[in-house]
Amino acid sequence: MHRAMSIVGLLASLTIIALLAGCGGPGASTAAPTETATVAPTATPLLSATYTSTDGVYKISYPGAWKVEPLSIPSTSGTAQIESDTGTDLVLIEPFTIKSATSYPNILKSAISVSPFTKSSVESAVTTQTYPSGSWTVASGTTEASGTALTAHLYGALHNERTFIIITFAPTSSASTDQTTYLDPMLTSLTFLR
């Protein structure tokens, strides 16, 4: 599945959403988290490469066969996408240069409501996930792109009083396995450098 063009549209929509929502608002989801989970840090041999953002704010480890592409998007700094070698899984890291007042479910909903995404749905309830980098509010949803059902998770947090989001996409058929094998270890490896 080829998604390079869809990510450009996704990023543009996220930037527009954040700007339209305004700056300086509460910056987090208005829905109360319904569940808290802590992911134990574990080393995995699958994460054999490390990417440091172009602005030096964070670093993240990923499977060596995956491809990283830094992206230049207005109202963000250090944005990057990390795509699996098969093109089926994607991690989008988008540190905004502002503090968005938009709720995380609404950001995810807006992101997967644009072409090429169809049949999109986002849960109104959020959860909290704790990684070594901190506590993240998680919005979850499903969508379809190029005929493939996808599970999407948006992880949102404030870092230095700015909205920092990570969106993961995995085929729904393998989402649970991919989350455990790749995505959770990658999120566990995320380190803020400043």
C-alpha positions as semicolon CSV with decimal commas, in nm:
position;residue;x (nm);y (nm);z (nm)
1;M;0,000;0,000;0,000
2;H;0,144;0,337;-0,101
3;R;0,068;0,622;0,137
4;A;0,331;0,889;0,073
5;M;0,080;1,121;-0,095
6;S;-0,181;1,063;0,176
7;I;0,059;1,168;0,451
8;V;0,118;1,507;0,290
9;G;-0,258;1,562;0,296
10;L;-0,279;1,433;0,650
11;L;-0,007;1,669;0,768
12;A;-0,166;1,965;0,596
13;S;-0,500;1,889;0,757
14;L;-0,343;1,853;1,103
15;T;-0,166;2,184;1,068
16;I;-0,486;2,356;0,957
17;I;-0,680;2,200;1,246
18;A;-0,425;2,322;1,499
19;L;-0,421;2,672;1,357
20;L;-0,799;2,697;1,339
21;A;-0,831;2,571;1,695
22;G;-0,624;2,863;1,819
23;C;-0,316;2,895;2,028
24;G;-0,279;2,904;2,403
25;G;-0,584;2,694;2,488
26;P;-0,588;2,408;2,730
27;G;-0,394;2,192;2,484
28;A;-0,537;1,857;2,580
29;S;-0,842;1,651;2,521
30;T;-1,152;1,765;2,704
31;A;-1,264;1,405;2,752
32;A;-1,145;1,241;3,071
33;P;-0,915;0,943;3,019
34;T;-1,101;0,618;3,074
35;E;-0,807;0,387;3,123
36;T;-0,442;0,419;3,216
37;A;-0,176;0,177;3,100
38;T;0,196;0,175;3,156
39;V;0,423;0,021;2,899
40;A;0,726;-0,136;3,060
41;P;1,047;-0,031;2,886
42;T;1,192;-0,332;2,711
43;A;1,479;-0,357;2,471
44;T;1,400;-0,520;2,143
45;P;1,650;-0,627;1,880
46;L;1,403;-0,505;1,616
47;L;1,495;-0,143;1,686
48;S;1,834;-0,122;1,522
49;A;1,835;0,239;1,399
50;T;1,782;0,575;1,568
51;Y;1,649;0,900;1,423
52;T;1,716;1,240;1,580
53;S;1,474;1,514;1,473
54;T;1,606;1,788;1,251
55;D;1,546;2,040;1,530
56;G;1,719;1,824;1,794
57;V;1,411;1,802;2,020
58;Y;1,365;1,423;2,022
59;K;1,513;1,094;1,913
60;I;1,337;0,766;1,844
61;S;1,457;0,415;1,760
62;Y;1,298;0,211;1,481
63;P;1,353;-0,110;1,282
64;G;1,654;-0,067;1,054
65;A;1,465;-0,170;0,739
66;W;1,204;0,104;0,791
67;K;1,236;0,438;0,610
68;V;1,248;0,779;0,781
69;E;1,154;1,095;0,599
70;P;1,188;1,435;0,766
71;L;0,902;1,663;0,662
72;S;0,880;2,041;0,650
73;I;0,527;2,140;0,752
74;P;0,411;2,487;0,862
75;S;0,347;2,526;1,238
76;T;0,563;2,223;1,319
77;S;0,929;2,166;1,394
78;G;1,107;1,834;1,352
79;T;0,818;1,652;1,183
80;A;0,903;1,309;1,044
81;Q;0,732;0,998;0,915
82;I;0,868;0,649;0,969
83;E;0,727;0,386;0,733
84;S;0,767;0,011;0,750
85;D;0,965;-0,161;0,477
86;T;0,640;-0,324;0,361
87;G;0,460;0,011;0,346
88;T;0,183;-0,116;0,575
89;D;0,271;0,056;0,904
90;L;0,340;0,424;0,956
91;V;0,445;0,644;1,246
92;L;0,396;1,017;1,201
93;I;0,568;1,242;1,456
94;E;0,443;1,599;1,454
95;P;0,572;1,844;1,716
96;F;0,367;2,161;1,680
97;T;0,522;2,502;1,742
98;I;0,200;2,603;1,921
99;K;-0,021;2,480;2,202
100;S;-0,341;2,363;2,036
101;A;-0,680;2,388;2,204
102;T;-0,825;2,113;1,985
103;S;-0,902;1,780;2,153
104;Y;-0,697;1,482;2,044
105;P;-1,000;1,285;1,917
106;N;-1,096;1,585;1,703
107;I;-0,744;1,615;1,560
108;L;-0,746;1,244;1,471
109;K;-1,099;1,268;1,330
110;S;-1,003;1,561;1,108
111;A;-0,683;1,388;0,996
112;I;-0,858;1,070;0,879
113;S;-1,157;1,248;0,730
114;V;-0,965;1,363;0,423
115;S;-0,887;1,174;0,103
116;P;-0,758;0,904;0,062
117;F;-0,916;0,794;0,391
118;T;-1,271;0,656;0,391
119;K;-1,501;0,481;0,639
120;S;-1,334;0,672;0,925
121;S;-1,447;0,651;1,285
122;V;-1,290;0,789;1,603
123;E;-1,380;0,686;1,957
124;S;-1,489;0,979;2,175
125;A;-1,325;0,832;2,487
126;V;-0,950;0,861;2,533
127;T;-0,704;0,658;2,736
128;T;-0,372;0,742;2,897
129;Q;-0,054;0,557;2,809
130;T;0,266;0,603;3,007
131;Y;0,606;0,566;2,842
132;P;0,951;0,668;2,970
133;S;0,901;1,003;2,791
134;G;0,590;1,077;2,997
135;S;0,216;1,034;3,004
136;W;0,032;1,050;2,670
137;T;-0,337;1,092;2,597
138;V;-0,442;0,839;2,332
139;A;-0,725;0,882;2,082
140;S;-0,812;0,577;1,872
141;G;-0,996;0,520;1,549
142;T;-1,030;0,317;1,233
143;T;-1,022;0,414;0,870
144;E;-0,962;0,268;0,528
145;A;-0,706;0,367;0,264
146;S;-0,658;0,204;-0,075
147;G;-0,899;-0,072;0,028
148;T;-0,704;-0,162;0,344
149;A;-0,868;-0,130;0,686
150;L;-0,638;0,060;0,924
151;T;-0,626;0,115;1,297
152;A;-0,504;0,462;1,393
153;H;-0,386;0,589;1,730
154;L;-0,301;0,949;1,810
155;Y;-0,070;0,997;2,109
156;G;-0,078;1,355;2,235
157;A;0,116;1,537;2,504
158;L;0,247;1,878;2,588
159;H;0,622;1,923;2,564
160;N;0,767;2,262;2,652
161;E;0,410;2,400;2,647
162;R;0,359;2,292;2,285
163;T;0,138;2,019;2,145
164;F;0,336;1,709;2,045
165;I;0,150;1,434;1,861
166;I;0,239;1,096;1,720
167;I;-0,005;0,915;1,493
168;T;0,039;0,545;1,421
169;F;-0,130;0,351;1,142
170;A;-0,135;-0,028;1,117
171;P;-0,350;-0,268;0,915
172;T;-0,645;-0,363;1,134
173;S;-0,578;-0,731;1,059
174;S;-0,235;-0,710;1,228
175;A;-0,277;-0,400;1,448
176;S;-0,246;-0,580;1,783
177;T;0,070;-0,766;1,679
178;D;0,221;-0,458;1,513
179;Q;0,147;-0,251;1,824
180;T;0,330;-0,499;2,047
181;T;0,613;-0,581;1,806
182;Y;0,695;-0,239;1,658
183;L;0,489;0,056;1,775
184;D;0,508;0,022;2,155
185;P;0,886;-0,041;2,146
186;M;0,928;0,264;1,920
187;L;0,715;0,481;2,150
188;T;0,906;0,345;2,450
189;S;1,233;0,451;2,284
190;L;1,120;0,812;2,226
191;T;1,341;1,049;2,423
192;F;1,306;1,425;2,453
193;L;1,648;1,583;2,416
194;R;1,545;1,936;2,511
